[in-house]
Amino acid sequence: MEQFIVFINNGQHFALDISKIERIIEFEQPKKIPEASDYLLGVIQHNGEILPIIDLTKRLYNNDSVNSDSKKVIVATWKEKQMGFVVEDIKEISNFESTQYEKMNQDISISKAYIKGFIKTNDDIIIVLDINQLFTLEQEKEIREGIEYAL
């Protein structure tokens, strides 16, 4: 049995392995970083550290996330650093049986490395994301430079 946090972005359910999550915090408007990509909203202070804030809807769908009171930031470990991911709503923290989880394999031809697999429920298919694969090398470099600029 594996535990995941399930959230909603752009009308789709996504999941992240709970072991990568530090906490969930309320959304606060980040300080913008000049000339940053649209999905890099900026940075906030979190536990005395600079935390980059990523709009997951913008990154995955190239759409702005919906402004609502339910908008949250998932603080997660990304490549041994903390990063905040804006999500439209947190649905639940759930345990899923291994029979519900289907890993990506050669039979499924989806070319996005950040899709780790799928969880099948009675009424939905949840996309499991691999946080460490969300960005290209160029995007990673931009995020790291943005953090350095903010310091």
N, C-alpha and C positions, 0 to 999 in steps of 0.2 A: 504494500500500500504506500502510495506517495502522496505528499501533501503539497497543495498548490494554492496560490492566491488567484482568484478569478476576478477579472475586471472587464469593463466594457469601454470600447473605443469605436467610434464610427458605426455603432449598432452591432458590432461583432464582439463575441466573448473571447477573451484571451486569458492565458494562465502563465504564471511564472512560478518556478520552483521556490517554495517558501524558504529554503536554506540560503537563497541569495538576497532575501529581503531583510533590511534592518528594521524598518518601521514605515508606517503610513502617517503622513502629516497633512495638515490643511494646506491648500494652495495659497501661496502669497506671490504677488507680482515680483518676478525677479528683476535684478538690475541688468539692463541690456548690455551686450558686448558688441562694439562697433564691427560692422562688416561680417557678422556671423550668419550662418545659414538660418533659414526660417525656423527650422525645427529646434535650434538651440536658442531657447527663449532668453537665456541669461544665467545669472548665478544668484544664489541666496546664501546667507550665513546659516549654517546648521551645525550645532555642537562645536562652535568656534572654528569651523572649517568652511572653506568655499565649496559650495555644492552646485555643479552645473545642473540646469533644469532643461530637460528634453521634452518637447511636445510629441508624444508617441503617435497621435493621430496625424500630425504633420509629417513625421518621419515615415510612417507606414503607408499613408494614403494621400499625402500632399494636400490635406484639408486641415483647416484650423479646428482645434478641439472646441466643443460646445462650452459656452460660458454658463455655468450653473453652480448652485450651492453644493452639489454633490461632487464637484471636481476635487480630486485629491492628488497628492504626490507620493509615489512609491519610492522610498529611499532604498536603493539596492546596491549590491557590490557589482561593479563593472570593471573587469581587468584589474582587480585588487584596489580599486578606488571606489569611493562613494559617488553615486549619481542619482539625481531625482528624475523620475519619469511621470509626467502629467498624464492622468487617466480621467476619463469622464465620470466613472463611478466604480466603486468597489462592490462587487456582488457578494463574494463570500471567500472564506478559507475552507477548502474541502480536501478530504482524502479521496483518492481515486484508486480503484483496483487496477492491477497491472493489465487485466483483460480489457479495461476501458481505454488504455493508453496505446496508441499506435505510433511508433517512431517513424521518422522519415527513412525511406529505403529506396533502392534503385527502381522499384516498381512504380513509385510515385514521382512524377517528373515536375516537381515544383522547384524552381531554381533559386529560391531565396534561402540563404544559409541560416538566417535567423529563425526560420520555422523548424523547431526541434521535433515536432510531432503534433498529434491530435488526440484529444480526449473525447470519447463518444459518451454522451448522456442520453437519457430517454427522449429529450426534446431539442437537443442541440449538438453541435460539434464545436469544441473549444480548441482554438489554436494555441499551442504551447510555444512560447518564445524562448530563444537562447539569447540572453542579454549580451553576452560577449561577442555575438555575431551580428549585432544590429547595425554596425557601421563599417564602411569600407576603410581601408588604411588612410585614405585622404581625409575622410570625415573624422576618424580618430585623431589625426594630427591637428585638425581644426579645433576639436574639443579640448585637447591638451593645451594648445596655444591659447585658447580662450580662458582657460583656468589660470595660466601663467599671466595673461594680461590683467585679469581681475585681481591678482595678488599685488 
